[in-house]
């Protein structure tokens, strides 16, 4: 484990090679899971506000799921604020392009309609974070569906923390990320 400030980080972030391979996984992480995408409180409020600008990018089934829930987010069985799911399957914001799951929120962002890219939990995936009393855990969520991403990471020789550079900086800041890079380089130099 690595500690930076109040975060405890799994060594997997600096030892696992990983690059998403959407052509092979088809964005399955947005389609299948126990719950919707975890949202920070401020993100839930932002999504409520910008939902009308995202709605034109969404599928009818996603809109109906949100209307049925009465909001763009719900509280799941673990007590977490999450996005609404369509029939306990894909996220309500999922759209499909050529059989690949994409994010309606990110599409609106890429078109300049909104300034919010997507929930940071989605941007960080396959890394998941969890707040505890005295620290926040930062862990790699290993999943068979991401096997092509590990293979692609090996082929491109790119580690998970490098692949997730933008999202890790978004979540924790540049200084935190720079410290992670130093730790990663030290681990590599020691051959661990």
Secondary structure, DSSP 8 states (H G I E B T S, - for coil): -EEETTEEE-THHHH-B----HHHHTTGGGT-SSSS-B--HHHHHHHHHHHHHHHTTS-HHHHHHHHHHTSSEEE-TTS-EEE-BSTTSSBTTEEEETTEEEEHHHHHHHTTS-S--S-HHHHHTTEEEEE-SS-EEEEE---GGGHHHHHHHHHHT-BHHHHTHHHHHHHH-HHHHHHHHHHHHHHHHHT-
